[in-house]
Amino acid sequence: MLQDFASRIEYSYDSAHMMGYLALPKPKTGARPGVVLVHDAFGVGEYVKQKADALAELGYVALAADVWGDGVQPRDDAEIRPLIGRFASDRKTWMGRLQAAHKVLSAQPDVDPARVAFVGYCFGGASVLEYLRTVGGVTGVISFHGGLDLVGNDWAAAQSTGSKALILTGAADPLARPSSLLELQDNLTRAGVNWEVNIYGNTKHGFTRPDSGRASKPEMFAYSNQNDRRSWTAMCRFLEEIFSA
């Protein structure tokens, strides 16, 4: 069910049809900062919509972007793997769909287009870092347990100088190995990004999803109530900082 001050929003990239979710703060009091929220592997479902609503309650206009297209919500590995593989091998389309969402959000009358951040979870966490690397033009990005192996290593042409990045990751996340994290930090530094990393001990992938157990891979995925709360608090502080600067 759509919440008050929220609605489905449709847009496109090339011939693809996207079905996002737009959550507005209330009451409306002029142009607000905007947040493009990028879903995890499961698409724009209730989990992502709840996050968008929570961002709107903080005073931001939040657009949950539909990267998969047509509102697709994969159910299991058999459906997820081909989607991730497709976009990892076609980064132009991957980033093009995110850029389309960025443009849609920036065009909203309630949004200050000069103050837009990207927030992503899992696949979305990798997406926002890749967007910073290849497109840029955002105030900041926040990656929650992003799959760092999906992020490209060539930051030489990154248009991200002056941007800020917050990486929230688990020390026991097999998709964010220490070597990958260190390489990312070096790349961000060389690209002129003001970055911060929060590492949560004994914490695996997907630590913000209460239903992480549905993946049936306890060696990889596990919810952490404590670090779900800690990371959300870190995001709130970061957004307040970058938007008030």
C-alpha positions in Angstrom: 0.0 0.0 0.0 1.3 3.4 -0.9 1.9 5.7 2.1 0.6 9.3 2.4 2.8 11.7 0.3 4.2 8.7 -1.7 3.4 7.3 -5.1 4.6 5.2 -7.9 6.5 7.2 -10.5 7.2 5.9 -14.0 10.1 6.9 -16.3 12.3 5.4 -19.0 15.8 5.0 -20.3 16.1 4.1 -24.0 13.3 1.6 -24.5 13.2 0.4 -20.9 10.2 1.2 -18.7 11.0 1.9 -15.0 8.6 1.9 -12.1 10.0 3.8 -9.1 8.6 4.9 -5.8 8.6 8.6 -4.8 8.3 9.5 -1.1 7.7 13.2 -0.2 8.3 14.9 3.2 5.4 16.6 4.8 4.5 19.3 5.1 5.9 20.7 1.9 8.0 23.7 2.7 9.9 24.5 -0.5 12.9 22.8 -2.2 14.4 20.0 -0.2 17.5 17.8 -0.6 16.8 14.7 -2.7 17.9 11.1 -2.3 18.1 8.5 -5.1 17.6 5.2 -3.3 19.0 2.2 -5.1 17.5 -1.2 -4.3 19.3 -4.5 -3.5 19.0 -7.6 -5.7 15.2 -7.9 -4.9 14.1 -4.8 -6.6 11.7 -2.0 -5.5 9.8 -4.1 -2.9 8.4 -3.2 0.5 11.8 -3.1 2.1 13.0 -0.4 -0.2 9.7 1.5 0.0 9.9 1.6 3.8 13.5 3.0 3.5 12.2 5.7 1.1 9.4 6.6 3.5 11.9 6.8 6.4 14.1 9.2 4.4 11.0 11.3 3.7 10.3 11.4 7.4 13.8 12.9 7.8 12.8 15.7 5.4 14.2 14.4 2.1 12.5 13.7 -1.2 13.4 10.1 -1.8 13.1 8.3 -5.1 13.5 4.5 -5.0 15.0 3.9 -8.5 14.0 0.8 -10.5 17.2 -0.5 -12.0 15.8 -3.8 -13.2 12.9 -2.2 -15.0 9.2 -2.9 -15.2 9.1 -3.1 -11.4 10.7 -6.6 -11.5 11.2 -8.1 -8.0 13.4 -11.3 -8.3 12.7 -14.0 -5.8 15.8 -16.2 -5.7 19.4 -16.7 -7.0 18.2 -18.2 -10.2 16.5 -14.9 -11.1 19.0 -12.6 -9.5 22.3 -13.8 -11.0 21.4 -13.2 -14.6 20.3 -9.6 -13.8 23.4 -8.7 -11.9 25.5 -10.3 -14.6 23.7 -8.4 -17.3 24.4 -5.0 -15.8 27.9 -5.8 -14.7 28.7 -6.5 -18.3 26.7 -3.5 -19.6 27.7 -0.6 -17.4 26.5 2.0 -19.9 22.9 0.7 -19.4 23.4 0.2 -15.7 24.5 3.8 -15.1 22.1 5.2 -17.7 19.2 3.9 -15.8 20.5 5.4 -12.6 21.2 8.7 -14.4 17.6 8.7 -15.6 16.4 8.3 -12.0 18.7 11.2 -11.0 17.2 13.4 -13.7 13.6 12.5 -12.7 14.3 13.3 -9.0 16.1 16.5 -9.8 13.1 17.7 -11.9 10.7 17.3 -9.0 9.4 20.8 -7.9 10.1 19.9 -4.2 13.8 19.1 -4.9 16.9 21.3 -4.8 18.8 19.7 -7.7 22.1 21.0 -6.3 21.6 18.8 -3.2 21.2 15.2 -4.3 22.7 12.1 -2.7 22.7 8.4 -3.7 22.0 5.7 -1.1 22.2 2.0 -2.0 21.9 -1.4 -0.4 23.9 -4.5 -1.5 23.7 -4.4 -5.3 22.6 -0.8 -4.8 25.5 -0.1 -2.6 27.8 -1.1 -5.4 25.7 0.9 -7.8 26.1 4.2 -6.0 29.9 3.8 -5.8 30.0 2.9 -9.5 27.8 6.0 -10.2 30.3 8.2 -8.3 33.1 6.6 -10.4 31.6 6.9 -13.8 29.0 9.7 -13.7 29.5 11.9 -10.6 27.6 15.2 -10.1 26.2 14.2 -6.7 26.7 15.7 -3.3 27.5 12.4 -1.8 26.9 8.6 -1.8 26.2 6.1 0.9 26.8 2.4 0.4 25.2 -0.1 2.8 26.9 -3.6 2.6 27.7 -3.0 -1.1 29.2 -5.8 -3.2 32.6 -4.1 -3.8 33.6 -6.7 -6.4 31.2 -5.0 -8.8 32.8 -1.6 -8.5 35.3 -0.7 -11.3 38.9 0.0 -10.5 39.7 2.7 -13.0 38.9 6.1 -11.3 41.2 8.1 -13.5 38.3 9.9 -15.3 36.0 10.1 -12.3 34.1 13.4 -12.1 33.8 13.1 -8.3 36.3 15.6 -6.8 34.6 17.3 -3.9 32.0 14.6 -3.4 31.7 12.6 -0.2 31.3 8.9 0.3 30.2 6.8 3.3 30.8 3.1 3.1 29.0 1.0 5.7 30.2 -2.6 5.7 30.6 -5.8 7.7 34.0 -7.1 8.6 32.8 -10.7 7.8 31.1 -9.7 4.5 32.6 -12.1 1.8 31.4 -9.6 -0.9 33.5 -6.8 0.6 36.9 -8.4 1.3 39.5 -6.3 3.1 41.7 -6.2 0.0 38.7 -4.8 -2.1 37.9 -2.3 0.6 41.5 -1.0 0.8 41.7 -0.7 -3.0 38.5 1.2 -3.0 39.8 3.6 -0.3 42.9 4.2 -2.4 40.9 4.9 -5.5 38.6 7.3 -3.7 41.6 9.2 -2.3 43.1 9.5 -5.7 39.8 10.7 -7.2 39.6 13.5 -4.6 36.6 12.1 -2.8 36.2 12.9 0.9 35.5 9.3 2.2 34.6 7.6 5.4 34.3 3.8 6.2 32.5 2.3 9.0 33.3 -1.4 9.6 31.1 -3.5 11.8 32.7 -6.5 13.5 31.4 -10.0 13.2 28.9 -8.7 10.6 28.0 -10.4 7.3 26.4 -9.3 4.1 22.8 -7.9 4.1 23.0 -6.9 7.8 20.2 -4.3 7.4 17.6 -6.8 6.1 15.6 -8.6 8.8 14.8 -11.3 6.3 18.4 -12.0 5.3 17.9 -15.6 6.3 15.7 -16.2 3.3 18.8 -16.5 1.2 19.6 -19.8 3.0 23.3 -18.9 3.0 24.2 -18.3 6.7 27.8 -18.2 5.8 27.2 -15.1 3.7 24.1 -13.3 4.9 22.9 -12.4 8.4 20.8 -9.6 9.9 22.2 -7.5 12.7 19.7 -5.4 14.6 22.5 -3.5 16.3 24.4 -2.6 13.2 21.2 -1.9 11.2 20.5 0.8 13.8 24.2 2.0 13.9 24.5 2.3 10.2 21.2 4.2 9.8 22.3 6.6 12.5 25.6 7.1 10.6 23.7 7.7 7.4 21.5 10.4 9.1 24.5 12.2 10.4 26.2 12.0 7.0 23.2 13.3 5.1 22.7 16.2 7.5 26.4 17.1 7.2 26.7 17.1 3.4 23.4 18.9 2.8 24.0 21.7 5.3 27.6 22.3 4.1 
